[in-house]
Amino acid sequence: MPQDQPQSPPPLEANDQLVTAVITSGWAVALVVLLIVRTSLPHDSRWWIWTCAAGLAMGLFGLWYIPRLKRGRATAAARREASFAGTSTPDGRKGVENDH
């Protein structure tokens, strides 16, 4: 007889923009610190500055991209829901059975 598995909990939701902003600010702080002490850094360790710059750039891109991603997912979910209900989507289009 198989034992009943306990139902898994729902996934935790995080504030993606807040997480990205905190990490991006960490890269910004590290970049500022490294720029201040760059003259005392060994020459072969200056790549750390570019690593921080790249982290900051990717974080800023993430802060720009996350709201667009969430809007796109919400729109896709609304289209799917509308297609199953047979109603119009938020942009006025008639829902279809297969979005793919």
RODO-2510 file (C-alpha; in nm, 4 decimals, decimal comma):
residues 100
     n   res          X          Y          Z
     1     m     0,0000     0,0000     0,0000
     2     p     0,1501     0,3337    -0,0997
     3     q     0,1583     0,5946     0,1691
     4     d    -0,0008     0,9315     0,1007
     5     q     0,2579     1,2003     0,0380
     6     p     0,1959     1,5288     0,2182
     7     q     0,0931     1,8025    -0,0191
     8     s     0,3826     2,0321    -0,1055
     9     p     0,3451     2,3952     0,0027
    10     p     0,2891     2,6662    -0,2568
    11     p     0,6026     2,8394    -0,3867
    12     l     0,7149     3,1452    -0,1987
    13     e     0,6786     3,4765    -0,3764
    14     a     0,9517     3,7348    -0,3454
    15     n     0,9603     4,0993    -0,4388
    16     d     1,1854     4,0531    -0,7412
    17     q     1,2535     4,4232    -0,7857
    18     l     1,3548     4,4668    -0,4233
    19     v     1,5896     4,1679    -0,4374
    20     t     1,7437     4,2981    -0,7612
    21     a     1,7766     4,6494    -0,6191
    22     v     1,9548     4,5249    -0,3059
    23     i     2,1995     4,3137    -0,5053
    24     t     2,2574     4,5954    -0,7559
    25     s     2,3280     4,8396    -0,4750
    26     g     2,5787     4,5894    -0,3343
    27     w     2,7610     4,5877    -0,6693
    28     a     2,7503     4,9690    -0,6727
    29     v     2,9009     4,9901    -0,3230
    30     a     3,1716     4,7393    -0,4144
    31     l     3,2510     4,9366    -0,7307
    32     v     3,2822     5,2638    -0,5390
    33     v     3,5068     5,1035    -0,2770
    34     l     3,7292     4,9495    -0,5435
    35     l     3,7500     5,2762    -0,7336
    36     i     3,8594     5,4504    -0,4135
    37     v     4,1325     5,1964    -0,3396
    38     r     4,2302     5,1170    -0,6996
    39     t     4,5784     5,2643    -0,6616
    40     s     4,6565     5,0207    -0,3788
    41     l     4,5182     4,7177    -0,5666
    42     p     4,7722     4,4853    -0,7236
    43     h     4,7749     4,5276    -1,0990
    44     d     4,6557     4,1719    -1,1579
    45     s     4,3508     4,2268    -0,9305
    46     r     4,2040     4,5238    -1,1127
    47     w     3,9657     4,2934    -1,2965
    48     w     3,7518     4,3158    -0,9805
    49     i     3,6557     4,6686    -1,0854
    50     w     3,5218     4,5396    -1,4179
    51     t     3,3408     4,2570    -1,2402
    52     c     3,1619     4,5104    -1,0199
    53     a     3,0844     4,7287    -1,3223
    54     a     2,9376     4,4283    -1,5044
    55     g     2,7320     4,3310    -1,1976
    56     l     2,6014     4,6860    -1,1691
    57     a     2,5128     4,6978    -1,5392
    58     m     2,3301     4,3637    -1,5258
    59     g     2,1459     4,4723    -1,2119
    60     l     2,0303     4,7938    -1,3773
    61     f     1,9148     4,5914    -1,6775
    62     g     1,7266     4,3614    -1,4389
    63     l     1,5541     4,6572    -1,2741
    64     w     1,4438     4,7731    -1,6188
    65     y     1,3414     4,4248    -1,7395
    66     i     1,1558     4,2781    -1,4397
    67     p     0,8446     4,5014    -1,4664
    68     r     0,8174     4,4238    -1,8392
    69     l     0,8532     4,0529    -1,7728
    70     k     0,5823     4,0604    -1,5063
    71     r     0,3468     4,2592    -1,7309
    72     g     0,4049     4,0122    -2,0131
    73     r     0,3345     3,7163    -1,7863
    74     a     0,0193     3,8807    -1,6505
    75     t    -0,1024     3,9538    -2,0030
    76     a    -0,0324     3,5950    -2,1125
    77     a    -0,2165     3,4599    -1,8076
    78     a    -0,5128     3,6882    -1,8806
    79     r    -0,5178     3,5670    -2,2418
    80     r    -0,5115     3,2036    -2,1321
    81     e    -0,7866     3,2641    -1,8810
    82     a    -0,9932     3,4510    -2,1378
    83     s    -0,9448     3,1767    -2,3956
    84     f    -1,0812     2,9168    -2,1581
    85     a    -1,3705     3,1419    -2,0557
    86     g    -1,4427     3,2444    -2,4164
    87     t    -1,4275     3,6145    -2,3410
    88     s    -1,2170     3,9000    -2,4752
    89     t    -0,8637     3,9621    -2,3548
    90     p    -0,7638     4,2903    -2,1868
    91     d    -0,6382     4,4216    -2,5201
    92     g    -0,9774     4,3565    -2,6806
    93     r    -0,8873     4,0445    -2,8776
    94     k    -1,1061     3,7395    -2,8685
    95     g    -0,9443     3,4534    -2,6749
    96     v    -0,8384     3,1445    -2,8666
    97     e    -0,8029     2,7875    -2,7468
    98     n    -0,4363     2,7481    -2,8372
    99     d    -0,2034     3,0477    -2,7848
   100     h     0,1066     2,8656    -2,9092
***
